[in-house]
Amino acid sequence: MRAEVAAVTAENPDHAALARAGRILKNGGLVAFPTETVYGLGGNALDPEASGKIYAAKGRPSDNPLIVHIADLSDLEVIASDIPEDAYRLAEKFWPGPLTMIFHKKDIVPLATTGGLDSVAVRFPSDRTAQLLIRYGGGFIAAPSANTSGRPSPTTAGHVIADLGNSIDMIIDGGPVGIGLESTIVDFTESPPAVLRPGYISLGMLKELIPEIRMDPGLSADREDFHPKAPGMKYRHYAPKASLTIVEGPDDEVVPAIRELAHKEIQKGRKTGIIASEENAGLYPEGIVKVIGSRSDEEEIAHNLYRILRSFDDDGAEVIWSESFDSPGIGQATMNRLLKAAGHRVIYTGGGST
């Protein structure tokens, strides 16, 4: 099976194509589509067989919950219960947008969609094409990122075609996405609420509305006995084919360290990649050097991350060294994804590694 690819944008909403996609979803098929964060792989969230197809197409562990996408705020109460006032405050501020919230689920949502949990993760995307597709498809679309499990998330339809083009029914090509990192996830099944995955909406932004909100201690858990409450909390994610290691510390120590590490790998005959800031890129004389963006623009860095990780695969890189890109805003989300992609391999220039 080769997926049909249809170009649909907010400026050119091909309603005939969206209607075909909606019928596919209602009949239990799978459709990949753009959102403002990354491309999603959609299936009918209320159909356990459709959710099973999502797991199979991605090669995704079945205990990794799927996010249910809605296109009308009133639909939240159809699938979720015990919704606190703080959640509505976040919805008023950030929905539609890159925010996912977790609540106790209602029986209408099958356990096959929630990874066996009694909770459901819900998002209302701001992308207009996504909203139209959700409505054409019945209103409740389960959609993890539209990539092979463990690979960098897709930010273009071309990435989806490369990973899933032969295993799903249709791909809606809406062009490159805007943000480039998955949504922030907040868990309201516990008190105080906790951030389970950082994203464009930072902890600081959330604290302005809910001062007691916190980062979940299981955020970086990689134990085999850990049961994830949200996508991205377990298993290696976002990874290129090459071995990736982050080098952390002051710039005047990181750059020489990466130069030395890259030189040693190149001397062994290994194709070596370097992820560098715009400010430092010219300081690396060897290797496949890719500029992720300027340190003065953390949103640019976040937007480019998955594209750059995928491009190293095209280059045949065998090992990659990356600078660190942490910052209080979306940089926290960028580092969360980069650490997952590296399997938490970090070298600290002050000595030591993890």
Backbone hydrogen bonds, N-H to C=O, Kabsch-Sander energy under -0.5 kcal/mol:
donor,donor_aa,acceptor,acceptor_aa,energy
3,A,165,G,-2.9
4,E,169,D,-2.2
6,A,4,E,-0.5
6,A,171,I,-2.5
8,V,6,A,-0.6
8,V,173,D,-1.8
9,T,12,N,-1.3
14,D,12,N,-1.2
15,H,13,P,-1.5
18,L,14,D,-2.3
19,A,15,H,-2.3
20,R,16,A,-2.0
21,A,17,A,-2.5
22,G,18,L,-2.6
23,R,19,A,-2.1
24,I,20,R,-2.1
25,L,21,A,-2.3
26,K,22,G,-2.5
27,N,23,R,-1.6
28,G,25,L,-1.6
29,G,24,I,-3.2
31,V,42,G,-2.1
32,A,170,M,-2.6
33,F,40,G,-2.4
39,Y,154,P,-2.5
40,G,33,F,-3.0
41,L,144,P,-3.1
42,G,31,V,-3.1
42,G,40,G,-0.7
43,G,142,A,-1.8
45,A,140,F,-2.3
47,D,44,N,-1.6
51,S,47,D,-2.0
52,G,48,P,-2.1
53,K,49,E,-1.8
54,I,50,A,-1.8
55,Y,51,S,-2.1
56,A,52,G,-2.2
57,A,53,K,-2.9
58,K,54,I,-2.2
59,G,55,Y,-1.5
60,R,55,Y,-2.3
64,N,61,P,-1.7
66,L,113,T,-2.2
68,V,121,A,-3.2
69,H,67,I,-0.6
69,H,141,I,-3.3
70,I,123,R,-2.6
75,D,72,D,-1.8
76,L,73,L,-1.9
77,E,74,S,-0.6
78,V,75,D,-1.0
79,I,75,D,-0.9
79,I,76,L,-0.9
80,A,76,L,-1.9
81,S,104,H,-2.8
87,A,84,P,-0.7
88,Y,84,P,-1.3
89,R,85,E,-1.9
90,L,86,D,-2.1
91,A,87,A,-2.5
92,E,88,Y,-2.4
93,K,89,R,-1.4
94,F,90,L,-3.5
95,W,91,A,-2.0
97,G,124,F,-2.5
99,L,97,G,-2.0
100,T,184,T,-3.5
101,M,122,V,-2.5
102,I,186,V,-2.5
103,F,120,V,-2.3
104,H,81,S,-0.8
105,K,118,D,-2.4
106,K,79,I,-2.4
109,V,106,K,-2.0
113,T,110,P,-1.4
114,T,110,P,-1.0
116,G,111,L,-2.5
117,L,114,T,-1.2
120,V,103,F,-3.0
121,A,66,L,-0.6
122,V,101,M,-2.7
123,R,68,V,-2.4
124,F,99,L,-0.6
131,Q,127,D,-2.2
132,L,128,R,-2.3
133,L,129,T,-2.5
134,I,130,A,-2.6
135,R,131,Q,-2.0
136,Y,132,L,-2.5
137,G,133,L,-2.3
138,G,135,R,-1.0
139,G,134,I,-3.1
141,I,69,H,-2.1
142,A,43,G,-2.4
142,A,140,F,-0.6
143,A,67,I,-2.6
146,A,39,Y,-2.3
147,N,145,S,-1.7
149,S,58,K,-3.3
151,R,148,T,-2.3
160,V,156,T,-1.2
161,I,157,A,-2.6
162,A,158,G,-2.2
163,D,159,H,-1.7
164,L,160,V,-3.5
165,G,160,V,-0.6
165,G,161,I,-1.6
167,S,164,L,-2.2
168,I,164,L,-0.8
169,D,30,L,-1.2
170,M,30,L,-1.3
171,I,4,E,-3.1
172,I,32,A,-3.2
173,D,6,A,-3.0
173,D,171,I,-0.7
174,G,172,I,-0.9
177,V,155,T,-2.0
179,I,36,E,-3.1
180,G,37,T,-1.5
184,T,98,P,-2.2
185,I,197,R,-2.5
186,V,100,T,-2.6
187,D,194,A,-3.4
188,F,102,I,-2.3
188,F,186,V,-0.6
194,A,187,D,-1.4
195,V,214,R,-3.2
196,L,185,I,-2.3
196,L,194,A,-0.6
197,R,185,I,-1.2
199,G,201,I,-0.6
201,I,98,P,-0.5
202,S,200,Y,-0.9
206,L,202,S,-1.9
207,K,203,L,-2.5
208,E,204,G,-0.9
209,L,206,L,-1.5
210,I,206,L,-2.7
213,I,210,I,-1.9
214,R,193,P,-1.5
216,D,195,V,-2.4
219,L,216,D,-1.8
220,S,217,P,-0.5
221,A,218,G,-1.8
226,F,223,R,-1.3
233,M,230,A,-1.2
238,Y,151,R,-0.9
239,A,150,G,-3.0
243,S,318,E,-2.0
245,T,320,I,-2.1
246,I,345,R,-2.3
247,V,322,S,-3.1
248,E,246,I,-0.5
248,E,347,I,-3.0
253,E,250,P,-2.0
254,V,250,P,-2.9
255,V,251,D,-2.1
257,A,253,E,-1.7
258,I,254,V,-2.8
259,R,255,V,-2.5
260,E,256,P,-2.3
261,L,257,A,-2.6
262,A,258,I,-3.0
263,H,259,R,-2.2
264,K,260,E,-2.1
265,E,261,L,-1.7
266,I,262,A,-2.6
267,Q,263,H,-2.4
268,K,264,K,-1.0
269,G,266,I,-1.7
270,R,265,E,-2.2
273,G,319,V,-3.0
274,I,288,I,-2.6
275,I,321,W,-2.4
276,A,274,I,-0.7
276,A,290,K,-2.6
278,E,293,G,-2.5
280,N,277,S,-0.7
281,A,277,S,-1.7
283,L,280,N,-2.6
284,Y,281,A,-1.4
288,I,272,T,-3.2
289,V,287,G,-1.1
290,K,274,I,-2.8
290,K,288,I,-0.5
292,I,276,A,-2.5
292,I,290,K,-0.6
293,G,276,A,-0.6
297,D,294,S,-2.0
301,I,297,D,-1.6
302,A,298,E,-2.2
303,H,299,E,-2.4
304,N,300,E,-1.8
305,L,301,I,-1.1
305,L,302,A,-0.6
308,I,304,N,-2.4
309,L,305,L,-2.4
310,R,306,Y,-2.4
311,S,307,R,-1.9
312,F,308,I,-1.4
313,D,309,L,-0.7
313,D,310,R,-0.7
314,D,310,R,-1.3
315,D,311,S,-1.4
316,G,312,F,-0.6
316,G,313,D,-1.2
317,A,312,F,-2.3
318,E,271,K,-2.7
319,V,271,K,-1.6
320,I,243,S,-3.3
321,W,273,G,-2.5
322,S,245,T,-2.3
323,E,275,I,-2.1
324,S,247,V,-0.5
332,Q,329,G,-1.6
334,T,330,I,-2.4
335,M,331,G,-2.4
336,N,332,Q,-1.7
337,R,333,A,-2.2
338,L,334,T,-2.6
339,L,335,M,-2.8
340,K,336,N,-1.7
341,A,337,R,-2.6
342,A,338,L,-1.7
343,G,340,K,-1.3
344,H,339,L,-3.2
345,R,342,A,-0.9
346,V,344,H,-0.8
347,I,246,I,-3.1
348,Y,352,G,-2.2
349,T,248,E,-2.6
349,T,347,I,-0.5
351,G,348,Y,-2.4
354,T,346,V,-2.6
